[in-house]
Amino acid sequence: MVIVVAIIGITAAITMPSYSAWIQNTKVRTATESILNGIQKARSEALMRNTQVKFTLGANSAWTVQCVTVAICSDLPGGIVETRSNGEADTATVTVTPTPGGSSEIIFTNLGIKSTVANQLSQIDLSLTGSDRNLRVTVGAGGNVRMCDPSATSTDPRRC
């Protein structure tokens, strides 16, 4: 019995660091997928409603999708299509770095492309201290949204 307990203890001690890294990587991935889904939701709502819709990045990984002209989206309170708080899925500790710095919005036209308003988000980097995986969300001028890994090798299709 003592030998079995010792083996379980040794196995737990060996696997604990990789489990912690897995948890950290999962937090980054969850926050990145949430932001990616929010941007895609804004684009699809702009197409579906035939109006401008904006994605607003809040603190950490929080976001809001809202109609630019609230009167057009009168069926929604305040024109808000969907919102996500940064406390969901324990992603509040993820560091979010928008590019260009200080920008927090993307506006999609009724054609699903990024509007020509200056200083819109084009890239969002997400990282977490203790995580070996940093991820990035990029938004092209045509409205295409992509999640990629900036540290992947040059032959990896996940590379930015």
N, C-alpha and C positions, 0 to 999 in steps of 0.2 A: 504494500500500500504506500509506503514511504517513497519507494522508487517511482511509482506512478505519479505521485504528487510532485516529486522533483522533476520528472520529465515534463509535466504540464507547466511547471514554473519556468523551466529553461526555455521551452517553446514559446511561452507568452513573452518572456523577456526579449527573445530574438525577433518576434514578429511585431512588437509594439511600435518601433520606429516606422516601419512601413505602413502600419495601420494609421498612424498619425498623419503621415504624408498623404495617404489616400483620402483621409477626411479633409485635409487642407485643399487638395486638388479638386475634390468634389464641390467644395464651397465656391471656388473660382469658376468652375464649369457651370454650376447652377446660376450664379449671378450673370455670367456671360450669356447663357441661353435665355435668361429672362429678358435681358436688354435686347438681344437679337429678336426675340419674339415680339417685344413691344414695338420695335422699329418696323417689323414686318406687318404688325397689326395696323400701325398708322398708315402705311402704304396701301394696304388692302382697303381700309376704310375710306381713304381718299378716292380710290377707284370706285368703290361701291356707292359712295354718297355723291360722287361727282363734284367734290369740293376740296378745298385745301384742308389738310389735317396735319397737326404738328405733334411731334414726339418731344417731350421735355424730360431731360435727365435731371433727377433730383439729387439729394444727398446720397452718397454711396451708390447703391444699385437701385434706388427708387426711381420710378418713372411714371409719366402720365401721357396718355394719348387723348387729344382734344381737338375738336373742330376749331379752325381759326375764326370763322364767322359763326358764333353761337346760335344765331337766329336760324341758320340753315339746318342745324341739328337740334331743332326744338323738341324732338322726342327724347333727348338726353338732358338730364339736369346739369346745367352749366356747360353743356356741349361736351362733357367728359365721356369719352368712349370707354376707357378702361384706365385703371391706376394700380400701381403696385408699390407697397411700402418697402423700405430697406430691411425691415425686420423679418420678412418672410424667408423661410428656409435657412435661417441663421447665416445670412450673407452680409450682415451689417458691417463686418470687419474687413470686407474686401475693399481694396483701394482701387478707385475708379479714376482714370486720368483721361479727360477729353482732349481732343485735338480738333481745331485750334484751342489753346488754353482759354478758359473763361467762357467758352461757348457751351450752351446746354440744350439747344433745340435743333431739330430738323423739320422742315416744312415740306410736305409732299403735295404736289399739284393734283388736280383731278385726273391727270394722265399717269399718276404714280411715279413721276420723276421728281427729283429734288428741285425745289424752287431756287431762283437765282438770288434770294436774300443773302446778304453778306454775313460772314462769320457763323456759318452753320457747322454743326458737327460733321466731321468726315471720318473720324476714327476714335474709338474708345478702347483704351488699354485697361485690363483688369489684372490685378496681382494680389497676393496675400503673403505676408511674412511667414516663412516656414514652408511655403509651397514651392515646388520645383516646376510648376506649370503656370506660366503667364499666358493669357489669351487676349485676343484683339478682335474687335468688331469694326469692320470697315463699311462705309456707305459711299457708293459711287455716284457720280453726277446723274446717271440714268436711274437712280433709285435702287440699284441692286445692293443687297446687304449680304455680308459674308463674315463668318467667324473663322479665324485662323490662329495659328500658333507661331509667334515671331521667333521662337527659338528652335523650331524644327529644322532638320537638315535640308539641304537644297533639293534633294530628290523626293522629299516627303510632300504629298499633295496638300497637306494641311498647312504648308509654309505660306507666310504672308508675302 
